[in-house]
Amino acid sequence: MVSEDLKRQIGAPVETGKILFEIARIEELRAELYVPEESITPVSVGQPGELASVSHPDQRIRFQVERIHPIAEVVNSQNVFKVRARLLNSMPGCGRDGRHRQISAGKKHYLWMAFHRLTNWLRMTLWL
């Protein structure tokens, strides 16, 4: 579905001839991902990634990052950046419940993987 969320219109009268929703072709589908502030540094436009829905966690949808919104937002008491991604393939039954996301940040050394969150926390806390 491409147009607005119909949940807000539950119980509301509908005018004759009003378009309720539109369905887009698969080539036009996009996803909005919320990346935590401490994880946004290695993300860049053009990067590949995968996401999976709660209903089908074993099936992955490939995507490519199209845009990173430059201003952080607060979502669920956490600073996040909105990342727009173009879906490269689809899976049946995947709707708005996609929760598991992974953006490829390239190969990293094991020490970096173990300590990058601590390093980022220290930078943010000490303003380095």
C-alpha positions in Angstrom: 0.0 0.0 0.0 1.3 3.4 -0.9 -1.2 5.9 0.3 -2.0 6.9 3.9 -2.7 4.6 6.8 -6.3 3.5 6.9 -6.3 2.8 10.7 -7.0 6.5 11.3 -10.2 6.3 9.3 -11.8 3.3 11.1 -15.4 4.1 11.7 -15.3 7.3 9.6 -17.8 7.8 6.7 -16.4 7.3 3.2 -17.4 9.5 0.3 -18.4 7.8 -3.0 -15.6 7.8 -5.4 -12.9 8.5 -2.8 -9.7 6.5 -3.3 -8.9 4.6 -0.1 -5.5 3.3 -1.0 -3.2 2.7 -4.0 -0.9 -0.3 -4.6 2.5 0.4 -6.1 4.6 -1.8 -8.4 7.4 -3.7 -6.6 10.0 -1.5 -8.3 8.6 1.5 -6.5 8.5 0.1 -3.0 10.7 1.8 -0.3 11.3 1.2 3.3 12.0 3.7 6.1 14.5 2.4 8.7 15.3 4.1 11.9 19.0 3.7 12.7 20.2 4.5 16.2 22.5 7.5 16.5 25.4 5.3 17.7 25.1 3.0 14.6 24.7 5.6 11.9 28.4 6.4 11.3 29.2 3.5 8.9 25.9 3.8 7.0 26.2 5.6 3.6 24.1 6.0 0.5 24.3 3.1 -1.9 25.0 0.5 0.8 23.2 -2.9 0.5 21.3 -4.4 3.4 18.6 -6.9 4.4 15.5 -6.8 6.4 13.1 -9.5 7.6 9.5 -9.2 8.9 8.3 -10.6 12.2 5.9 -12.8 10.3 8.7 -14.4 8.1 12.0 -14.0 10.0 13.6 -16.7 7.9 13.1 -14.8 4.7 15.1 -11.7 3.8 14.3 -8.7 1.7 17.4 -7.1 0.1 17.5 -3.3 -0.1 19.8 -0.5 -1.0 20.2 2.7 1.0 18.9 5.7 -1.0 18.9 8.6 1.5 19.9 9.3 5.0 18.0 12.1 6.7 20.6 14.5 8.1 18.7 15.4 11.3 18.1 12.9 14.1 14.6 12.3 15.5 13.5 10.9 18.9 11.6 7.6 18.5 10.7 5.6 21.6 13.1 7.8 23.8 16.0 7.1 21.4 17.8 9.4 19.0 17.5 7.8 15.5 18.2 8.8 11.9 15.6 8.0 9.2 17.2 6.0 6.4 15.2 5.5 3.2 15.9 2.3 1.3 14.8 0.9 -2.1 13.6 -2.7 -1.9 15.3 -4.9 -4.4 13.1 -7.9 -4.0 9.9 -8.8 -2.1 8.4 -11.5 -0.1 4.8 -12.5 0.3 3.1 -11.3 3.5 5.7 -8.7 4.4 3.9 -5.5 5.4 4.6 -2.9 7.9 5.8 -5.3 10.5 9.4 -5.5 9.2 11.6 -5.2 12.3 14.9 -7.1 11.8 17.2 -4.9 9.7 20.9 -5.2 8.8 22.9 -2.8 6.8 26.2 -4.1 5.5 29.1 -1.9 6.8 31.8 -3.9 5.2 34.4 -6.1 6.9 35.6 -5.0 10.3 38.3 -6.4 12.6 37.0 -8.4 15.6 38.4 -5.8 18.1 36.5 -3.1 16.3 33.3 -5.1 16.6 33.9 -5.7 20.3 34.7 -2.1 21.2 33.1 0.3 18.8 30.0 0.9 20.9 32.1 1.7 23.9 34.3 4.1 21.8 31.2 5.8 20.4 29.7 6.2 23.9 33.0 7.7 25.2 33.0 10.2 22.3 29.5 11.2 22.9 29.9 11.5 26.7 33.2 13.4 26.6 32.5 15.3 23.4 35.6 14.1 21.6 
